Amino acid sequence: MNILITGGTGFIGKALINNLNNDHYKIFVLSRNPQKYINNFDKNVSLLQWDGKTSDGWGNIIENIDAVINLAGENIAGNSFSSIFLKRYTPERKRLILQSRINSGNALVQAIKSSHKKPQFFIQASAVGYYGNRGDEILTESSPPGKDFVSQICIPWEKSTAELDTMNIRRVIIRTAGMVLGNNGGALPFLVYPYRFYLGGPLGSGKQWVSWIHIEDEIRVIRYLLDNQKAEGVFNCSSPNPIINREFSRAIGKILNRPSWLPLPEMVFNLFLGEKAKILLASQRQIPEKLLKLGFEFSYPDIESALKNIFL
């Protein structure tokens, strides 16, 4: 099977490519800077130059592609300590985050529309942010969207490839959990950093729900949806057991044998992060209802087993 992937140089993308490559899939990765990442992947992975908004230079390969996985998009919170604190939500920053998602979706749709042979399957990335800050409400795939900034990104993000539904292409939308847990990326390395200095604890009130998933389960979900011909539409990509932040902090402290009593007050988040604090403190009790109904079994369904695998 030939698979085209955007966003392949990110945390999830790299893990997915390594997993697929082990099963001898032929993988094409669209990248704005392929030379930077050429040594990160096996020689069987082809990196192609693209500008993030057109099909110039790569559109012709769609004729030979069986599946497309669109993970592209500017990181919303930031992928380093400095970017989390320094990249505030200015109007320009918000525009960049939104356009990076819409442009990539539009480019893929146009390439597919122009091709004679079309892919059979398409995965469109999205996020739990679609639902907004919802307190204790249980969020399934049928829950309506929220009204905050991230919600208003996720709605057009998902719609950017909706035209494919009219082309007899099986399209799946994955709304990934707020925390994808692993050693080599995502939010976890930043979260555990204070625990190394015995300064760990809950964020804000600690009562907000955290949607999370182990990186291995994230990849297993994508592979499952790729192979399951009955899978289409929206899927929540998260552990079936969300946890409140206070318990999440206790679990980290237990695994690392560190205290977890020192909270970081909400006012500190608001002072240093501005509007971005609302995202990091949002409460999202996400449940993967459709995956469970299809019979998908998680390798790490609870937070303790997930953290033990990562740290022990």
CORDA-V38598 format. One record per backbone hydrogen bond with DSSP energy under -0.5 kcal/mol. NH is the residue of the N-H (numbers start at 1). CO is the residue of the C=O. E is the energy in kcal/mol with one decimal. If there is no record, write none. Layout:
BEGIN
NH_CO_E + NH_CO_E
END
This chain:
BEGIN
3_1_-0.5 + 3_26_-2.9 + 4_67_-2.5 + 5_28_-3.0 + 6_69_-2.2 + 7_30_-0.6 + 10_7_-1.3 + 14_10_-2.8 + 15_11_-1.5 + 16_12_-2.5 + 17_13_-2.6 + 18_14_-2.2 + 19_15_-1.8 + 20_16_-2.8 + 21_17_-2.7 + 22_18_-1.2 + 23_19_-0.6 + 23_20_-1.2 + 24_21_-1.6 + 25_20_-1.5 + 26_1_-2.1 + 27_25_-0.7 + 27_44_-0.7 + 28_3_-2.8 + 29_46_-3.3 + 30_5_-2.3 + 31_48_-2.9 + 34_31_-0.5 + 36_33_-1.1 + 37_33_-0.8 + 37_34_-0.7 + 38_34_-0.8 + 40_37_-2.2 + 41_38_-0.5 + 45_42_-2.1 + 46_27_-2.7 + 46_44_-0.5 + 47_45_-0.6 + 48_29_-3.3 + 50_31_-1.6 + 58_55_-1.4 + 59_55_-2.5 + 61_58_-2.0 + 62_59_-1.4 + 63_60_-1.0 + 64_61_-2.1 + 65_62_-1.8 + 66_2_-2.5 + 67_2_-1.6 + 68_121_-2.0 + 69_4_-2.8 + 70_68_-0.5 + 70_123_-3.0 + 71_6_-1.6 + 71_69_-0.9 + 84_80_-2.4 + 85_81_-1.7 + 86_82_-3.0 + 87_83_-1.8 + 88_86_-1.6 + 90_88_-2.0 + 94_90_-2.5 + 95_91_-2.1 + 96_92_-2.2 + 97_93_-2.2 + 98_94_-2.2 + 99_95_-3.0 + 100_96_-2.2 + 101_97_-0.8 + 101_98_-0.8 + 102_98_-2.2 + 103_99_-2.9 + 104_100_-0.9 + 105_101_-1.9 + 106_102_-2.6 + 107_103_-2.3 + 108_104_-2.0 + 109_105_-2.2 + 110_106_-2.4 + 111_107_-2.1 + 112_108_-2.2 + 113_109_-2.8 + 114_110_-1.7 + 115_111_-0.7 + 115_112_-0.8 + 118_116_-0.6 + 120_66_-2.0 + 121_66_-1.3 + 122_170_-2.4 + 123_68_-2.9 + 124_122_-0.5 + 124_172_-3.4 + 125_70_-2.1 + 125_123_-0.6 + 126_174_-2.2 + 128_176_-2.5 + 130_127_-2.0 + 131_128_-2.1 + 132_129_-1.0 + 134_132_-0.8 + 134_283_-2.7 + 137_134_-1.9 + 139_285_-3.0 + 140_138_-0.6 + 143_140_-1.9 + 146_130_-2.5 + 152_148_-2.1 + 153_149_-0.6 + 153_150_-0.8 + 154_150_-2.6 + 155_151_-2.0 + 156_152_-0.5 + 157_153_-1.9 + 158_154_-2.5 + 159_155_-1.7 + 160_156_-1.3 + 161_158_-0.8 + 162_159_-1.6 + 164_161_-1.7 + 165_162_-1.9 + 166_163_-1.5 + 167_164_-1.9 + 169_164_-1.1 + 170_120_-2.1 + 171_169_-0.8 + 172_122_-2.8 + 173_233_-2.6 + 174_124_-2.0 + 175_173_-0.6 + 175_235_-2.7 + 176_126_-1.5 + 176_174_-1.1 + 177_237_-2.1 + 179_211_-1.6 + 180_178_-0.5 + 181_179_-0.7 + 181_213_-2.9 + 190_187_-0.8 + 191_187_-1.9 + 192_188_-2.4 + 193_189_-0.7 + 194_190_-0.5 + 195_192_-0.7 + 196_192_-1.1 + 196_193_-1.0 + 197_194_-1.2 + 198_195_-1.8 + 199_194_-2.6 + 204_264_-3.0 + 206_203_-1.5 + 210_243_-3.1 + 211_209_-0.5 + 213_179_-2.0 + 215_181_-2.8 + 218_214_-2.3 + 219_215_-2.1 + 220_216_-2.2 + 221_217_-2.7 + 222_218_-1.9 + 223_219_-2.5 + 224_220_-2.5 + 225_221_-2.7 + 226_222_-2.1 + 227_223_-1.9 + 228_224_-1.9 + 229_227_-0.9 + 231_228_-1.7 + 232_230_-0.5 + 233_171_-2.4 + 235_173_-2.9 + 237_175_-2.2 + 237_235_-0.5 + 238_236_-0.9 + 239_212_-3.5 + 243_210_-1.7 + 245_208_-2.6 + 246_206_-2.8 + 248_244_-2.2 + 249_245_-2.6 + 250_246_-1.9 + 251_247_-2.3 + 252_248_-1.9 + 253_249_-2.4 + 254_250_-2.5 + 255_251_-2.2 + 256_252_-2.4 + 257_253_-0.8 + 258_253_-2.7 + 262_200_-2.0 + 263_261_-0.9 + 264_202_-2.4 + 265_263_-0.7 + 268_265_-0.9 + 269_265_-1.4 + 270_266_-2.6 + 271_267_-1.9 + 272_268_-2.3 + 273_269_-2.9 + 274_269_-0.5 + 274_270_-1.3 + 276_273_-1.6 + 277_274_-1.5 + 278_275_-1.3 + 279_275_-0.6 + 279_276_-0.8 + 280_276_-1.6 + 281_277_-1.7 + 282_279_-1.0 + 284_209_-2.0 + 284_282_-0.6 + 285_137_-0.7 + 286_284_-1.5 + 287_139_-2.8 + 289_287_-1.8 + 292_288_-2.2 + 293_289_-2.0 + 294_290_-1.6 + 295_291_-0.6 + 295_292_-0.8 + 296_291_-2.3 + 306_302_-1.8 + 307_303_-2.5 + 308_304_-2.4 + 309_305_-1.8 + 310_306_-1.5 + 311_307_-2.8 + 312_308_-2.4
END
